[in-house]
Amino acid sequence: NLDLLTWGLDPWFVMLEREVYTDNLPSPQYAKLNRDALLRTDLSTRYKAHETAIKTGWASVNERREIEDLGPIVDGDLYLWPPNRQFGVEGDPQND
């Protein structure tokens, strides 16, 4: 699937994003097709990737829930970094 996406479909996706969608949107909006849907992994691998992203502070719980078409949860916009430390999007871990 990766080869198909990279060498077969991606040039068409780039053209669609640029010429069909983005050129017809008001600036600064743009369109981006979801290539991840073609590269879906098995459930266990996908959830492990979500866990890693959350534990390393790369993503919040709600960002990962959105990818899985799940609604947000209370305090789901907090990031964990260093491990097991919570802070809001604005940054200061000691502010609360």
C-alpha positions as CSV (number, residue, x, y, z in Angstrom):
1,N,0.0,0.0,0.0
2,L,2.9,2.4,0.7
3,D,4.3,1.9,-2.8
4,L,0.9,2.4,-4.3
5,L,0.4,5.6,-2.4
6,T,3.9,7.0,-2.9
7,W,4.4,6.2,-6.6
8,G,0.8,5.9,-7.9
9,L,-1.7,8.0,-6.0
10,D,0.3,10.7,-4.3
11,P,1.0,12.8,-7.5
12,W,-2.8,12.8,-8.1
13,F,-3.5,13.7,-4.5
14,V,-1.1,16.6,-4.7
15,M,-2.7,17.9,-7.9
16,L,-6.2,17.5,-6.4
17,E,-5.1,19.3,-3.2
18,R,-3.6,22.2,-5.0
19,E,-5.7,22.7,-8.2
20,V,-9.1,21.5,-7.3
21,Y,-9.5,22.2,-3.6
22,T,-7.0,24.7,-2.3
23,D,-7.3,27.1,-5.3
24,N,-11.1,27.3,-4.6
25,L,-10.7,28.1,-0.9
26,P,-10.3,31.5,0.7
27,S,-6.8,32.2,1.9
28,P,-5.2,31.1,4.2
29,Q,-7.3,27.9,4.1
30,Y,-6.0,24.8,2.3
31,A,-7.1,21.3,1.6
32,K,-5.2,18.1,2.5
33,L,-6.3,14.6,1.7
34,N,-6.1,12.0,4.4
35,R,-3.4,9.6,3.1
36,D,-3.4,7.7,6.5
37,A,-6.6,6.0,5.6
38,L,-4.8,4.0,2.9
39,L,-2.1,3.0,5.3
40,R,-4.2,1.8,8.2
41,T,-2.4,-0.6,10.4
42,D,-3.8,-3.3,12.6
43,L,-5.6,-2.2,15.7
44,S,-2.9,-3.2,18.1
45,T,-0.2,-1.3,16.2
46,R,-2.4,1.8,15.8
47,Y,-3.2,1.9,19.5
48,K,0.5,1.5,20.4
49,A,1.3,4.4,18.2
50,H,-1.3,6.5,20.0
51,E,0.0,5.5,23.4
52,T,3.6,6.4,22.4
53,A,2.5,9.8,21.1
54,I,0.6,10.6,24.3
55,K,3.3,9.4,26.7
56,T,6.1,11.3,24.9
57,G,4.1,14.5,24.9
58,W,3.8,14.6,21.1
59,A,0.0,14.5,21.2
60,S,-2.8,14.9,23.6
61,V,-5.4,12.3,24.4
62,N,-8.1,14.3,22.6
63,E,-5.9,14.7,19.5
64,R,-5.6,10.9,19.3
65,R,-9.3,10.4,20.1
66,E,-10.2,12.6,17.2
67,I,-8.2,10.4,14.8
68,E,-10.3,7.5,16.0
69,D,-13.5,9.5,15.5
70,L,-14.1,9.6,19.2
71,G,-15.4,12.6,21.2
72,P,-13.1,14.6,23.5
73,I,-12.8,13.9,27.2
74,V,-12.4,16.2,30.2
75,D,-8.7,17.2,30.5
76,G,-7.9,15.4,27.3
77,D,-6.1,18.4,25.9
78,L,-3.3,18.1,28.5
79,Y,0.1,17.0,27.3
80,L,2.4,14.6,29.2
81,W,6.0,15.6,29.3
82,P,8.2,14.9,31.1
83,P,6.6,11.6,31.6
84,N,3.7,11.6,34.0
85,R,3.6,15.4,34.2
86,Q,0.5,17.2,33.0
87,F,0.2,20.7,31.6
88,G,-2.2,22.6,29.4
89,V,-1.6,23.7,25.9
90,E,-0.2,27.0,27.0
91,G,2.7,25.3,28.6
92,D,3.6,26.0,32.3
93,P,3.5,22.7,34.2
94,Q,3.5,24.5,37.6
95,N,0.7,26.9,36.9
96,D,-2.1,25.0,38.6
